Amino acid sequence: MAAGRRPRHLLSGPSGLTGRLPPALLTRDARAPGGRGGGSKTPVVAVGSRVRGPGARGGGRRGRAASGSRAEARARAGAEWRRRRRRQLEAAAQSPLAAAAAAAAPAPAALRLPPPPGAPAARPDMSEAGRVPSPATPLVVAAAAPEERKGKEPEREKLPPIVSAGAGATAGLDRGAKGQISTFSSFISAISPKKEAAENRSSPAHLVFPNIKNVRDQPPICLDVRQKQRVSMDASSSEMKAPVLPEPILPIQPKTMKDFQEDVEKVKSSGDWKAVHDFYLTTFDSFPELNAAFKKDATASFNTIEDSGINAKFVNAVYDTLLNTPQDIQKTVLKGIINSLLREWKGPRTKDDLRAYFILLQNPQFNNTSTYVIYAHLLRQIATLVEADHHFLVHWFKKLSQKRFKQLVERLLQFISLRLFPAKPEEFPPITKCSWWIPSAAKVLALLNTANNLVHLPLIPYTDFYNSTLDHIDLMEEYHTWQNFGNSHRFSFCQYPFVISIAAKKIIIQRDSEQQMINIARQSLVDKVSRRQRPDMNMLFLNMKVRRTHLVSDSLDELTRKRADLKKKLKVTFVGEAGLDMGGLTKEWFLLLIRQIFHPDYGMFTYHKDSHCHWFSSFKCDNYSEFRLVGILMGLAVYNSITLDIRFPPCCYKKLLSPPIIPSDQNIPVGICSVTVDDLCQIMPELAHGLSELLSHEGNVEEDFYSTFQVFQEEFGIIKSYNLKPGGDKISVTNQNRKEYVQLYTDFLLNKSIYKQFAAFYYGFHSVCASNALMLLRPEEVEILVCGSPDLDMHALQRSTQYDGYAKTDLTIKYFWDVVLGFPLDLQKKLLHFTTGSDRVPVGGMADLNFKISKNETSTNWLPVAHTCFNQLCLPPYKSKKDLKQKLIIGISNSEGFGLE
């Protein structure tokens, strides 16, 4: 050996990775690093070929590997180690969780050679705690091909490092993994139980994230939630996870709810939490133990979709107590959940696993942002279940109490909000590393929303699923992403419209409408210029010129003649009147036209006093164009953000979205939806009550009611009969077929008898509002867009009111608001109707009314005057509160018939 040179015993791998090589992998024929004339017997690493050591220019002696039984034992151990590592990495290519366990597995002790005397000390990043290879990267063990040996040095064999038991703490640090997973690793360190001796404390292990693409670029599995490629838990210590997970040992006799409560009571007197701690430690250690603890009957299978078999009261008691336990117990529960999720990465195989997910989802610890990494993995495993398992969960969700159900929804909405806009960004991994968090949460929210809709009386209002945080993101980008990519490849909140508020949906519809208006106006301008004609600014608008005396016929003619311009900005001119339409004339046109069309004498709609709503007349006619006009009016109102004073039942809007887009095949019926007695009750409550009595009648229906499958209707004084089914006049209604009779009768009244009228109405509405944005809306939301919301907030109106001639501190204004805020709801609605033409609130709330109070310099004996086109109230300067209240009540209670100002 040359003087000053030391023999090499370290293998330098890619990216500076250095680890000790098992002796069985040392070649028998390798040149030693030495001088010209010689070398050393110490072998150097090579794979399948002769490799000269650095600086060797001449020949040298060949080093020989150890021979005899010891060499053979090492050779066998090395071969076995290579085979085992290959199998582990092949499994890791399929499962990141398995990869994490395999990466943490230490090499055999026989393969670890102590450095020879005089060998240089390894640097910290070159130690046995080397970097864990990527699970998706297979080992390359084959020798270099003969032709590769000529002219260039062959590639060295890519070998995994030897990772010691405590090496996980520094694994992956050399390639920046620490910055990616520091949050969760610190969390794991925090929940690890403190031990007195520092040497007994194990460092938390970091798992390397597999190279998973952005969720937005993935194929559509479970709506942008990947199922096959699961991200493993970010971190786990050697105490929490073993490379080979043992089968859990079920408790011989699980504690009952009574036993648990007794243990909790004992804590109050003794202060000893050991029994409670042992219960939590055992219960949350695995999915089987979780099921055994909370099952109503340990021997029953409970494989029905309606009964989860879980003792809900016991679950609630355990979770309510958990929040009041010491921190070490809460950390124990979180560690147990991590263990359980790591074991269940392949997905559930029995309904017991589904119950465990169902129980874990209710854990109130997930309200804390420090647990969001665990919560995210729980949500992902639930989101990627098969559809059949989702059906079970949906039916179990609807059995929850209103309080627990609302807690689940609020927890998920908060999770999405804080992931989008974190108060402390350093608490979470970078968004690029956890882009699957929000799609997973949205998928679980969809299951809860489905469960809420399945219940006859929803557990919570549909508005409780709104996430107001989404009002502050780029909604049009979400909408365009959804439009351009459909339900594949990229995630968009528009795939889950139930989380988007009605205000946000209105913004989407308005901007989409404006874009269509601009495109159509631009095309009209281009056509004019291409024909070398002089452009006219009026061509950019839908100009309506109508006579007040022939309002309906003129409006129908104008809309029919200008059908191609319906998606332009609306402007109205009354013939013979000087006026520039700045929005007031348009609103007046809508109000006058709606009042005339919906008048009972007109005969198009029937007003039902019991339900205070209009419904389509079933009278047959030769021309249904006026029904199409009403549909166009509603579409123009939505398109131009105008609230109409129309009273249709919710069933009408459900039919209007059946389907939400006009089908390309004209033979497909439109405006047909599934209806029930509840829908009929919203229009004809007396008739619906009679049908309900028929369904609940305990006697002989055939003898007591003497009805057949034939109904009668009066049309222009003539009674006509209709069979609900072929030969219905000869089929009696009995106890056995009464449900069919009620269903057919309801379907006849709400669908079949008015099909032509409603089809014309449907096509008129969609001729203006044909847009994918309609698919985002619920029937109730369409009603709010058309008619506004019935919820009044007079305090909000007071805050947003503008004044002309008055100041908010004037005595008359103080009197006014004292009176209005003290009005009952019916008088408040009359005031709103008096001043705006409608007693409902637009989507944006009271602030969108632009309500103004102007000073009317007239005698205080006059009544208040309203300009409904401008939402303006002209108020004389009354001297007393009593006088103002009296005059105001007279004015708002007798406004019908006064006409529009």
Protein Blocks (a to p, Z undefined) as FASTA:
>chain_A
ZZhiacdfbdcdeehiacdddfklpcfbdcddddfkbccfbdcddehiacddehiabdcd
dddddedjklmmmmmmmmmmmmmmmmmmmmmmmomklmmmmmmpccdfklpccddehiac
ddfklmmklccddfklccdfbdcdfklmgopacddddddddddfklmmmgoklnopmmmm
mmmmmmmmmmpccdfblklpccdddddddddddfklpccehhhiafklccddfbdcfklp
cfbdcdddddfbacdfklmmmmmmmmmmnopaklmmmmmmmmmmpmklmmmmmgmblkbg
olafklgoiafklmmmmmmmmmmmcfklmmmmmmmmmmmmmmmmnopfbfklmmmmmmmm
mpmklmpmklmmmmmmmmmmmmmpcfklmmmmmmmmmmpcfklmmmmmmmmmmmmmmmmm
cfblmlpccfklmmmmmmmmmmmmmmmmmmmmmpmbafbdfklmpcfklmmmcfklmmmm
mmmnomghiacfklmmmlpcfklmmmmmmmmmmmmmmmmmmmmmmmmmmnopacdfklmp
ccddddfklmmmmmmmmmmmmmmmmmpccddddehiacddehjmmmmmmmmmmmmmmpmk
lomaccdfklopacddfbdcfblklmmmmmmmmmmmmmnopacdddddfklmmmmmmcfb
dcfblkbcghiacddfklmmmmmmmlmmmmmmmmmpcbdfklmnopafbdcddeehiacd
ddfbghklmpccdfklmmmmmmmmmmmmmmmmmmmmmmmmmmmmmmmmgcfklmmpcfkl
mmmmmnopfbdcfklmmmmpccehiafkbmklmmmmmmmmmpcfklmmmmmmmmnopacd
cfkojklnopacddddbdfkbccdddfknopacddddfbfklmmmmmmmmmmmmgonapZ
Z
